[in-house]
Amino acid sequence: MDVKQLPTTAVLSDFVTVCELDGLKVIRVIHPKATAAVSLFGAHVLSFQPAGKKDTIWMSENADFGGTKAIRGGIPVCWPWFGKAAEPSHGFARTSHWTLNEHRENEDGVILSLTLEDSAETRAIWPHAFHAELLVEVSDTLKVSLVSTNTGESAMNIGGALHTYLNIGDVTETTVSELGNEFIEAGERKPSSGSANFDQEVDRIYTQAAETVVVEDPAYQRRMTVTNSGNNAVVVWNPWEALSISMGDMADDSYKTMVCVESTVYDRSVILESGKKHVLTTLIACQ
């Protein structure tokens, strides 16, 4: 995504502007270190491109930016649960309208703070009071932190994921490593060699992954690292051809240039008592 081409609607600072994308309000960062774009719909990172390098974030060319359904690609915020633990799938955060709370910048980069709080709409789905903050730190690296706070009186169980779609040159040449010795696939626990290659659909929850996962992208002659915290798993996903064809918001061959490597709490195992916080992070670096 060429974020520099988006039409500007407001200038917030030397490095931060507000733009429009098919009706969505997007916060754009253009800094000497990197460019980035974050939609207020879903607090969804759409792009991160370090200076002089290719975009590290993959966006579907058929993504729907209408503001009613989840955006395909980028970094969807799956919260307060991951997957089909409840309805809607992957929670409601990725289809909620967030607020730009703050932006800070200096010579090293830009930090954006976006927030979401409970409302009558969210309480109808999930009966808890909360404050969620997404911190997006744009520099030579991209760090995304989801801070969940229980503002109610009763404990709440949460899960979630920073569902990162990485932009790669050719998935058949790509290797994801440091994934540990076990994964869950279709509900079954299986032994793992510690790495993943791609010649078919892959949808795995790696429960013993290292803090830093390595993505070798030889087609683009680069290595990306994904460093996570606050998670209990790393999800690796590529839909392959049949599933790509079946999804209206992906091109038939979209699977060839993306792989998801996700910092995940897959099982709603985080218990937040009143006033307590949980922080889920992912940090992406490109070498």
C-alpha positions in Angstrom: 0.0 0.0 0.0 1.4 3.4 -1.0 0.3 5.4 2.0 1.8 8.6 0.6 -0.9 8.6 -2.1 -3.8 8.7 0.3 -5.7 12.1 0.3 -4.9 14.2 3.4 -7.8 15.6 5.4 -6.0 17.0 8.4 -2.4 17.7 9.5 -1.7 16.8 13.1 2.1 17.3 13.2 5.2 17.3 11.0 5.0 13.5 10.8 1.3 12.6 11.4 -1.7 13.3 9.2 -5.3 12.1 8.9 -6.2 10.6 5.5 -9.2 9.0 3.8 -9.3 5.4 2.4 -12.6 4.6 0.8 -14.4 6.4 3.5 -12.3 5.1 6.4 -10.3 7.5 8.6 -6.7 6.6 8.5 -3.8 7.9 10.6 -0.7 8.2 8.5 2.9 8.4 9.6 5.6 9.7 7.3 8.9 9.8 9.2 12.5 9.6 8.1 12.7 6.2 9.8 9.5 4.7 8.2 6.0 5.2 6.9 2.9 3.6 8.3 -0.9 3.8 8.2 -3.4 2.8 10.9 -7.2 2.7 10.3 -9.4 4.0 13.2 -11.8 1.3 12.1 -10.5 -1.7 14.0 -7.3 0.1 15.2 -5.9 -1.8 12.2 -2.3 -1.3 11.1 -2.5 -1.2 7.3 1.2 -0.6 6.4 4.7 -0.4 7.8 7.5 0.4 5.5 11.0 1.1 6.9 13.0 3.7 4.9 14.5 2.2 1.8 12.8 -1.2 2.2 9.7 -3.0 1.0 6.5 -2.9 3.1 6.7 -5.6 5.8 2.8 -5.7 6.1 0.7 -7.5 3.5 -2.7 -6.1 2.5 -5.2 -7.8 0.2 -5.8 -6.1 -3.1 -9.5 -7.0 -2.6 -9.8 -5.8 1.0 -13.1 -4.2 1.9 -12.6 -0.8 3.4 -16.3 -0.1 3.8 -16.2 0.0 7.6 -18.7 -2.8 8.2 -16.5 -5.9 8.0 -13.1 -6.9 9.1 -10.2 -5.8 6.8 -8.3 -8.5 5.1 -4.5 -8.1 5.7 -2.6 -5.7 7.9 -2.7 -6.4 11.6 -6.2 -7.1 12.8 -6.8 -6.8 16.5 -8.5 -10.0 17.6 -10.0 -9.2 21.0 -11.4 -10.1 23.6 -11.0 -13.6 22.2 -9.3 -15.4 19.4 -10.9 -17.6 16.8 -14.4 -19.0 17.2 -14.4 -19.0 21.0 -17.5 -16.9 20.9 -19.4 -14.7 18.4 -18.3 -12.8 16.4 -15.3 -14.8 15.4 -12.1 -13.1 16.6 -14.1 -10.7 18.8 -15.5 -7.3 18.2 -12.4 -5.0 18.4 -11.4 -5.5 14.8 -14.8 -4.2 13.6 -15.2 -1.4 16.2 -14.4 2.3 15.7 -11.5 3.3 17.9 -10.4 6.8 18.9 -7.0 8.5 18.4 -6.0 9.3 21.9 -2.5 10.7 21.5 0.4 10.9 19.1 4.0 11.6 20.1 7.0 11.9 17.9 10.8 12.7 17.9 13.8 11.9 15.7 13.5 8.2 16.5 9.9 7.7 15.4 6.2 8.1 16.2 4.0 6.6 18.8 0.2 6.5 18.2 -2.3 5.6 21.0 -5.7 4.4 20.0 -8.4 3.5 22.5 -11.7 1.6 22.8 -14.1 1.4 25.7 -17.1 -0.6 26.5 -20.5 0.6 25.2 -24.0 -0.6 25.1 -23.1 -2.3 21.8 -20.1 -4.2 23.2 -21.9 -5.1 26.5 -24.7 -6.7 24.5 -22.0 -9.0 23.1 -19.7 -9.3 26.1 -21.0 -8.1 29.5 -17.8 -6.4 30.8 -16.5 -2.9 31.4 -13.0 -2.4 29.8 -10.5 0.0 28.5 -8.4 -1.2 25.5 -5.4 0.8 24.2 -3.4 0.0 21.1 0.1 1.5 21.0 1.7 1.6 17.6 5.4 2.5 17.7 6.8 3.4 14.3 10.6 3.5 13.9 13.2 1.3 12.3 11.0 -1.4 13.7 7.2 -1.7 14.3 6.0 -2.4 17.8 2.3 -3.0 18.5 1.0 -3.4 22.0 -2.5 -4.2 23.1 -3.2 -3.0 26.6 -6.4 -4.5 28.1 -7.7 -3.1 31.4 -10.6 -4.4 33.4 -12.6 -1.3 34.5 -15.5 -3.3 35.9 -16.0 -4.9 39.3 -16.0 -8.6 38.3 -13.2 -10.6 36.8 -13.1 -11.3 33.1 -11.4 -13.9 30.9 -9.7 -12.7 27.7 -7.7 -14.0 24.8 -6.8 -12.4 21.5 -4.2 -11.9 18.9 -2.3 -9.4 16.9 -3.1 -11.2 13.6 0.0 -10.0 11.6 0.0 -10.6 7.9 3.6 -10.4 6.6 4.4 -9.4 3.1 6.8 -11.9 1.5 8.1 -12.5 -2.0 7.2 -16.2 -2.5 5.6 -18.4 0.2 7.0 -21.6 -1.3 10.5 -20.3 -0.6 9.6 -19.0 2.9 10.6 -20.6 6.2 9.3 -19.7 9.7 11.5 -21.0 12.5 12.0 -20.9 16.3 8.5 -22.3 16.6 9.1 -24.9 19.3 8.3 -28.6 19.5 4.5 -28.7 19.5 1.6 -27.3 17.6 -2.2 -27.6 17.7 -3.9 -28.3 14.3 -7.6 -28.9 13.9 -7.8 -29.4 17.7 -5.1 -32.1 17.8 -1.7 -31.6 19.5 1.2 -32.7 17.2 5.0 -32.7 17.5 6.8 -29.9 15.6 10.3 -29.8 14.0 10.4 -26.1 15.1 10.0 -24.7 11.7 7.2 -24.3 9.0 7.4 -24.5 5.2 4.6 -24.0 2.8 3.3 -26.3 0.1 -0.3 -26.5 1.3 -2.7 -24.8 3.7 -1.1 -24.2 7.1 -3.2 -23.3 10.2 -1.3 -24.1 13.4 -1.1 -22.9 16.9 2.5 -23.2 18.1 2.3 -23.5 21.9 6.1 -23.7 22.6 7.5 -21.0 20.3 10.5 -18.9 21.2 10.0 -15.2 22.1 11.5 -14.3 18.8 10.3 -16.1 15.6 12.3 -15.8 12.4 10.9 -15.5 8.9 13.3 -16.2 6.1 12.1 -14.4 2.9 14.7 -15.3 0.2 12.6 -14.0 -2.7 12.9 -10.5 -1.2 16.4 -11.2 0.1 15.6 -10.4 3.7 14.9 -11.9 7.1 12.2 -10.6 9.4 12.0 -11.3 13.1 8.7 -11.2 15.1 9.3 -10.8 18.9 6.2 -11.4 21.1 5.3 -11.0 24.7 2.1 -11.5 26.8 1.2 -14.4 24.5 0.9 -18.2 25.1 1.2 -19.2 21.4 2.2 -18.1 17.9 -0.3 -18.8 15.2 1.1 -19.5 11.7 -1.4 -19.3 8.8 -1.4 -19.5 5.1 -4.8 -20.2 3.3 -3.3 -21.7 0.2 -5.1 -21.7 -3.1 -8.5 -23.3 -2.5 -9.3 -21.1 0.5 -8.0 -18.0 -1.2 -10.3 -18.6 -4.1 -13.2 -19.1 -1.7 -12.7 -15.7 0.0 -14.2 -12.7 -1.7 -11.7 -10.3 -0.2 -8.6 -12.2 -1.4 -7.4 -12.6 -5.0 -7.1 -16.2 -6.1 -3.3 -16.2 -5.9 -3.1 -14.0 -2.8 -1.7 -16.8 -0.7 1.6 -16.7 -2.6 2.8 -13.4 -1.1 1.7 -13.6 2.5 2.1 -15.5 5.7 0.5 -14.7 9.1 2.7 -14.9 12.2 0.5 -13.9 15.2 1.2 -13.1 18.8 -1.7 -15.0 20.4 -3.5 -15.9 23.6 -5.5 -18.6 21.9 -7.6 -19.9 24.8 -9.0 -17.0 26.8 -6.7 -18.1 29.7 -5.9 -14.5 30.9 -8.0 -13.7 33.9 -8.2 -10.0 34.7 -9.4 -9.0 38.1 -11.0 -5.6 38.6 -8.4 -2.8 37.8 -5.8 -5.2 36.4 -4.1 -5.0 33.0 -2.7 -7.3 30.4 -0.3 -6.4 27.6 0.0 -8.4 24.4 2.8 -7.2 22.1 4.5 -8.0 18.8 7.6 -6.3 17.4 8.6 -6.7 13.7 12.1 -6.0 12.5 13.5 -6.4 9.0 17.1 -7.2 8.2 
